[in-house]
Amino acid sequence: MLSNSVNTNVGAMIALQNLNTTNVELAQTQNRINTGKKVSSAKDNGAIWAIAQKQRADIASLGVVKQSLDRGSSTVDVAISAGESISDLLVQMKEKALAAADVTLNTSARAALNEDFKSLRDQIAKTVSNAEFNGSNLLKTGAAAVQALANADASSVLTVQPEMMGLGGTIVSIGATASFATAAQANTMITTVNNSIDAVSAALARLGTKSKSLELHSTFVTKLSDALTSGVGSLVDADLAKESAKLQSLQTKQQLGVQALSIANQGPQILMSLFKG
């Protein structure tokens, strides 16, 4: 039972404590509505904030991984595009050599075919030289492998080996000065071109497989990042519909608390009426 005292107003103290509690809850709810988060700092919930922060770091890292994979894919795609052009050039070179292998062809006609053949040959060299993206060229002689990050801590990478299609190599075996002057030379060149066409097709198949692998892993990384983002949201995001309802409730509770404190503060004045004559 509360004592009647002018020195200690217990009712006012209790009303003030309740009002302060309501004000704290109201401030928290308003902060959640303003930020859209139920855990916006470590003081809201240290454990949840730490977990969410770790996930945010992983999400940021996966963004870097996605960029690395995209660069790798672009490098391989450029190489594939150039390789397909080289394959088309080889097909045209075979046509020229085959036409020149006709023994009934006169010298001037064969010479004209040879000029076309050499022009196509030189175009292969130009295509290889320009098949570069971001400083990497998988078709150039002496090219280095391309590596793309595969996970968020850089402990795994996807590697694409070069397919060097420079003239005179193991894939395009046609030499940098290859030509023909006779039907016999043209006939021999047909075999060389055929071998190069087969080798280029095999190289393009390998590059195509690697390109698909990079694409699939990039899709996986995107889905993983989305899943982590959703997980962080479930940990820290506020339910705004719920918070809106709570805000109205607390505002009403705050008003009632102010009234209760006002009534309690009138207690000592009521006691004074006991001493009136």
BELLINGI-V841545 format. One record per residue. N is the residue number from 0. RES is the residue in three letters. PHI is phi as a letter, one per 40 degrees, with the letter a starting at -180 (NA if undefined). OMEGA is omega in whole degrees, 0 to 359 (NA if undefined). BURIAL is # if it has 16 or more other ideal C-beta (glycine too) atoms within 10 Angstrom, else .. Layout:
N,RES,PHI,OMEGA,BURIAL
N,RES,PHI,OMEGA,BURIAL
This chain:
0,MET,NA,181,.
1,LEU,c,178,.
2,SER,c,178,.
3,ASN,c,185,.
4,SER,a,176,.
5,VAL,c,179,.
6,ASN,c,182,.
7,THR,b,180,.
8,ASN,c,183,#
9,VAL,c,180,.
10,GLY,d,179,#
11,ALA,c,179,#
12,MET,c,179,.
13,ILE,c,180,.
14,ALA,c,180,#
15,LEU,c,178,#
16,GLN,c,179,.
17,ASN,c,180,.
18,LEU,c,178,#
19,ASN,c,178,.
20,THR,c,178,.
21,THR,c,180,#
22,ASN,c,178,.
23,VAL,c,179,.
24,GLU,c,180,#
25,LEU,c,179,#
26,ALA,c,178,.
27,GLN,c,180,.
28,THR,c,178,#
29,GLN,c,178,.
30,ASN,c,179,#
31,ARG,c,179,#
32,ILE,c,181,.
33,ASN,c,184,.
34,THR,c,184,.
35,GLY,g,183,.
36,LYS,b,174,#
37,LYS,c,175,#
38,VAL,b,182,#
39,SER,b,178,#
40,SER,a,183,.
41,ALA,c,182,.
42,LYS,c,177,.
43,ASP,c,178,#
44,ASN,a,187,#
45,GLY,d,183,.
46,ALA,c,180,.
47,ILE,c,180,.
48,TRP,c,181,#
49,ALA,c,178,.
50,ILE,c,181,#
51,ALA,c,181,#
52,GLN,c,177,.
53,LYS,c,179,.
54,GLN,c,177,#
55,ARG,c,178,.
56,ALA,c,178,.
57,ASP,c,179,#
58,ILE,c,179,#
59,ALA,c,179,.
60,SER,c,179,#
61,LEU,c,175,#
62,GLY,c,177,.
63,VAL,c,178,.
64,VAL,c,179,#
65,LYS,c,178,#
66,GLN,c,179,.
67,SER,c,179,#
68,LEU,c,179,#
69,ASP,c,177,.
70,ARG,c,178,#
71,GLY,c,179,#
72,SER,c,180,#
73,SER,c,179,.
74,THR,c,179,#
75,VAL,c,180,#
76,ASP,c,176,#
77,VAL,c,179,#
78,ALA,c,179,#
79,ILE,c,180,#
80,SER,d,179,.
81,ALA,c,179,#
82,GLY,c,177,#
83,GLU,c,177,#
84,SER,c,178,#
85,ILE,c,178,#
86,SER,c,178,#
87,ASP,c,178,.
88,LEU,c,179,#
89,LEU,c,177,#
90,VAL,c,178,.
91,GLN,c,178,.
92,MET,c,177,#
93,LYS,c,179,#
94,GLU,d,181,#
95,LYS,c,181,#
96,ALA,c,179,#
97,LEU,c,178,.
98,ALA,c,182,#
99,ALA,c,180,#
100,ALA,c,178,#
101,ASP,c,185,.
102,VAL,c,181,.
103,THR,c,183,.
104,LEU,c,179,#
105,ASN,c,187,.
106,THR,c,183,.
107,SER,c,179,.
108,ALA,c,179,.
109,ARG,c,179,#
110,ALA,c,179,.
111,ALA,c,177,.
112,LEU,c,179,#
113,ASN,c,178,#
114,GLU,c,176,.
115,ASP,c,179,.
116,PHE,d,181,#
117,LYS,c,178,#
118,SER,c,177,.
119,LEU,c,177,#
120,ARG,d,180,#
121,ASP,c,179,.
122,GLN,c,176,#
123,ILE,c,179,#
124,ALA,c,180,#
125,LYS,c,180,.
126,THR,c,178,#
127,VAL,c,182,#
128,SER,c,185,.
129,ASN,c,182,.
130,ALA,c,186,#
131,GLU,b,174,#
132,PHE,a,178,#
133,ASN,f,178,.
134,GLY,g,181,.
135,SER,b,179,#
136,ASN,b,184,#
137,LEU,c,184,#
138,LEU,b,185,#
139,LYS,c,178,#
140,THR,c,182,.
141,GLY,g,182,.
142,ALA,c,177,#
143,ALA,c,178,.
144,ALA,c,177,.
145,VAL,b,179,#
146,GLN,b,177,.
147,ALA,b,179,#
148,LEU,c,181,#
149,ALA,b,179,#
150,ASN,a,190,.
151,ALA,c,180,#
152,ASP,b,175,.
153,ALA,g,179,.
154,SER,c,180,.
155,SER,b,179,.
156,VAL,b,172,.
157,LEU,b,185,#
158,THR,b,176,.
159,VAL,b,181,#
160,GLN,c,180,.
161,PRO,c,174,#
162,GLU,b,189,#
163,MET,c,184,#
164,MET,b,177,#
165,GLY,c,180,#
166,LEU,c,178,#
167,GLY,g,181,.
168,GLY,c,181,#
169,THR,c,179,.
170,ILE,c,173,#
171,VAL,c,186,#
172,SER,c,177,.
173,ILE,c,183,#
174,GLY,c,182,.
175,ALA,c,180,.
176,THR,b,183,.
177,ALA,d,177,#
178,SER,a,177,#
179,PHE,a,178,#
180,ALA,b,181,.
181,THR,b,178,.
182,ALA,c,180,.
183,ALA,c,178,.
184,GLN,c,179,#
185,ALA,c,180,#
186,ASN,c,177,#
187,THR,c,180,.
188,MET,c,179,#
189,ILE,d,180,#
190,THR,c,180,.
191,THR,c,180,#
192,VAL,c,178,#
193,ASN,d,179,.
194,ASN,c,179,.
195,SER,c,178,#
196,ILE,c,180,#
197,ASP,c,182,.
198,ALA,c,178,#
199,VAL,c,179,#
200,SER,c,179,.
201,ALA,c,179,.
202,ALA,c,179,#
203,LEU,c,177,#
204,ALA,c,179,.
205,ARG,c,179,.
206,LEU,c,179,#
207,GLY,c,178,.
208,THR,c,179,.
209,LYS,c,179,#
210,SER,c,179,#
211,LYS,c,179,.
212,SER,c,178,#
213,LEU,c,180,#
214,GLU,c,180,#
215,LEU,c,180,.
216,HIS,c,177,#
217,SER,c,177,#
218,THR,c,178,.
219,PHE,c,180,.
220,VAL,c,178,#
221,THR,c,179,.
222,LYS,c,179,.
223,LEU,c,179,#
224,SER,c,178,#
225,ASP,c,180,.
226,ALA,c,179,.
227,LEU,c,178,#
228,THR,c,178,.
229,SER,c,179,.
230,GLY,c,177,.
231,VAL,c,179,#
232,GLY,c,180,.
233,SER,c,180,.
234,LEU,c,191,#
235,VAL,b,184,#
236,ASP,c,180,#
237,ALA,c,172,#
238,ASP,c,188,.
239,LEU,c,177,.
240,ALA,c,179,.
241,LYS,c,181,.
242,GLU,c,178,#
243,SER,c,178,.
244,ALA,c,180,.
245,LYS,c,179,#
246,LEU,c,180,#
247,GLN,c,179,.
248,SER,c,182,.
249,LEU,c,177,#
250,GLN,c,177,.
251,THR,c,179,.
252,LYS,c,179,#
253,GLN,c,180,.
254,GLN,c,178,.
255,LEU,c,179,.
256,GLY,c,178,#
257,VAL,c,179,.
258,GLN,c,180,.
259,ALA,c,179,#
260,LEU,c,179,#
261,SER,c,179,.
262,ILE,c,181,.
263,ALA,c,180,#
264,ASN,c,179,.
265,GLN,c,182,.
266,GLY,d,179,#
267,PRO,d,180,.
268,GLN,c,177,.
269,ILE,c,179,.
270,LEU,c,180,.
271,MET,c,181,.
272,SER,c,178,.
273,LEU,c,183,.
274,PHE,b,178,.
275,LYS,c,180,.
276,GLY,c,NA,.
